Amino acid sequence: MSYTRFAIFYLPPDGPLAEFGARWLGWDVIHGRPADPFDLPGLQDITMTPRKYGFHGTLKPPFRLAEGVGIYGLQAAVAPVAETCAPAQCDSLQIARLGRFLALTPKGDTSGIARIAATCVRDLDDFRAPLAEADLARRRKAGLSARQEALLQRWGYPYVMEEFRFHLTLTGRLPRKDIPQWQETIADHLPDLPAPFVVDQIALVGERVDGCFELIQRYTLTG
């Protein structure tokens, strides 16, 4: 399989939460195929933007490979990151509004998850190609702070390190009036959420030529 970009995601293990996420978004990132979606009017429209990524939490944002490196080298490099990185946990997950979209976010102490994300961003940065000017301009349209601009220049993404906020995206931008109803609908379809919520694996994923992401390899955190 040929991939245009790569990323490090948290993907829920096989089970009720992963199945919910695949059906909610309509894309099964773990198996790299469409999922049978819930029969809910409007669901396909509100999940159009996050669908191609699958149900995930970003740890190292999508990047193109630097010149001179390939997928096998990247796969090999993720292994020692996982071997030296300890698992993390927090109390649980909750449905939250992030601006005008909805996501599952952690409850409790998130410092351990942030540590894992920072390690992935930092230790795999040699594999990331510099951003093109068009990509930089697109990111700046969001109106970045001075610190976010510095992070964009250094790490290729403005919302890493201390700006990182772990979340598993459930919708694109919603009309404000529709947010409460979709929040209720999500709650009605969610399985029991894990308590505690544990991040003990990371996943290397790739963006296929059709724009959808799929799992390449999971790595257990053993540090």
C-alpha positions in Angstrom: 0.0 0.0 0.0 1.2 3.5 -0.9 0.7 6.3 1.6 0.9 10.1 1.2 1.2 11.0 4.9 1.7 9.3 8.2 0.7 10.0 11.8 0.8 8.5 15.3 -2.7 8.0 16.7 -4.3 6.5 19.7 -6.8 3.9 18.4 -9.1 2.2 20.9 -8.5 -1.5 21.1 -11.1 -3.8 19.5 -14.3 -3.6 21.4 -17.4 -1.6 22.0 -15.8 1.9 21.9 -13.9 1.2 18.7 -17.0 -0.3 17.1 -19.0 2.8 18.1 -16.4 5.1 16.6 -16.3 3.3 13.3 -20.0 3.2 13.0 -20.4 6.8 14.1 -17.9 8.1 11.5 -18.6 5.5 8.8 -14.9 4.6 8.5 -13.1 1.8 10.2 -9.5 3.0 10.5 -8.3 -0.2 12.2 -9.4 -2.4 9.3 -9.1 0.2 6.6 -12.7 -0.1 5.2 -16.1 1.6 5.4 -18.2 0.8 8.4 -21.9 0.3 8.6 -23.1 3.7 9.9 -25.8 4.3 12.4 -29.1 5.1 10.7 -29.4 8.7 11.9 -30.6 11.6 9.7 -27.8 14.1 9.1 -25.1 11.9 10.6 -23.2 11.6 7.3 -23.2 15.4 6.9 -21.8 16.2 10.3 -19.1 13.6 10.2 -17.9 14.3 6.7 -14.7 16.2 7.8 -13.4 13.8 10.5 -14.5 10.6 8.6 -11.3 10.0 6.7 -9.2 10.0 9.8 -11.3 7.4 11.6 -12.0 7.3 15.3 -8.8 8.3 17.0 -6.9 10.6 19.2 -3.9 12.4 17.5 -0.5 12.0 19.2 1.8 13.1 16.4 -0.2 15.0 13.7 -0.1 13.8 10.0 3.2 14.5 8.2 4.9 13.7 4.9 8.1 11.7 5.0 11.4 13.6 4.8 13.6 12.9 1.8 15.7 9.8 2.1 13.5 7.9 4.6 10.8 5.3 3.9 8.0 3.5 5.7 10.1 0.7 6.9 12.5 3.0 8.6 9.6 4.8 10.2 8.1 1.6 11.4 11.4 0.6 12.9 11.8 4.0 14.6 8.4 3.9 16.4 9.4 0.7 18.2 12.0 2.1 20.5 9.7 5.1 21.2 7.1 2.7 22.5 9.7 0.7 24.4 10.9 3.7 26.3 7.5 5.4 26.8 5.4 4.4 29.9 1.6 4.0 29.6 -0.7 6.7 30.9 -4.2 6.9 32.3 -6.9 9.3 33.4 -10.2 8.9 35.2 -12.4 8.4 32.1 -13.7 10.1 28.9 -16.6 12.6 28.5 -18.5 14.2 25.7 -17.2 17.8 25.3 -17.7 20.8 23.1 -14.5 22.0 21.5 -15.4 25.2 19.8 -18.3 24.2 17.6 -17.5 20.5 17.3 -18.0 17.5 19.6 -15.4 15.1 20.9 -14.6 12.7 23.7 -12.1 14.3 26.0 -10.3 12.9 29.1 -11.5 13.5 32.6 -8.9 13.9 35.3 -5.1 14.2 35.1 -4.0 14.3 31.4 -0.3 14.9 32.0 0.6 11.3 31.2 -1.2 11.4 27.8 0.5 14.8 27.0 3.9 13.2 27.8 3.3 10.4 25.3 2.2 12.9 22.6 5.2 15.1 23.2 7.6 12.1 23.1 6.1 11.0 19.7 6.3 14.5 18.3 9.9 15.0 19.4 11.4 11.6 18.9 10.0 11.0 15.4 10.6 14.5 14.1 13.6 13.5 11.9 11.1 11.6 9.7 8.9 14.7 9.0 9.4 16.7 5.9 9.3 20.5 6.3 5.9 22.1 5.6 5.4 23.7 2.3 4.5 27.4 2.3 0.9 26.6 1.3 0.6 24.4 4.3 2.0 27.0 6.6 -0.4 29.6 5.2 -3.4 27.3 5.7 -2.5 26.7 9.4 -2.1 30.5 10.0 -5.6 31.2 8.8 -6.8 30.0 12.2 -5.2 33.0 13.8 -2.3 31.6 15.8 -0.7 33.0 18.9 3.0 33.8 19.0 3.6 30.5 20.8 1.5 28.5 18.3 3.4 30.1 15.4 6.7 29.0 17.1 5.4 25.5 17.5 4.3 25.4 13.9 7.8 26.5 12.7 9.5 24.0 15.0 7.3 20.9 14.9 5.1 21.4 11.8 1.9 21.8 13.8 0.7 24.6 16.2 -1.2 22.5 18.7 1.6 20.3 20.2 3.6 20.3 23.4 1.9 22.7 25.9 -0.8 23.5 23.3 -1.8 19.9 23.0 -5.3 18.8 24.0 -6.1 15.1 23.6 -9.5 14.4 22.0 -11.3 11.8 19.9 -13.2 13.8 17.3 -16.9 13.0 16.7 -18.2 15.8 14.4 -17.1 18.6 12.1 -18.2 22.2 12.9 -21.8 22.3 13.9 -24.4 25.1 13.9 -24.6 26.3 17.5 -28.3 25.5 17.7 -27.7 21.9 16.8 -24.9 21.1 19.3 -27.2 20.2 22.3 -29.2 17.7 20.2 -26.1 16.0 18.7 -24.6 15.8 22.2 -27.7 14.0 23.4 -27.7 11.7 20.3 -24.0 10.8 20.9 -24.8 10.0 24.6 -27.6 7.7 23.5 -25.4 5.7 21.3 -22.1 5.6 23.3 -21.2 2.3 25.0 -20.0 2.4 28.6 -16.8 4.5 28.6 -13.7 3.0 30.1 -12.9 4.0 33.6 -10.0 4.5 34.0 -9.2 5.4 30.4 -5.8 3.9 29.6 -3.4 4.7 26.8 -1.0 1.7 26.6 -0.6 1.5 22.9 0.2 3.8 20.0 -0.6 3.3 16.4 1.3 4.2 13.2 -1.3 5.1 10.6 -1.0 6.0 6.9 -3.1 8.2 4.6 -4.0 6.2 1.5 -4.2 7.7 -2.0 -8.0 8.0 -1.5 -7.4 10.3 1.5 -8.5 7.8 4.2 -6.3 6.8 7.0 -5.7 3.2 8.1 -3.7 1.3 10.7 -0.3 0.1 9.7 1.1 -1.2 13.0 0.3 -1.0 16.7 3.0 -0.7 19.4 2.6 -1.5 23.1 4.0 1.1 25.5 6.4 -0.7 27.8 8.6 2.0 29.2 
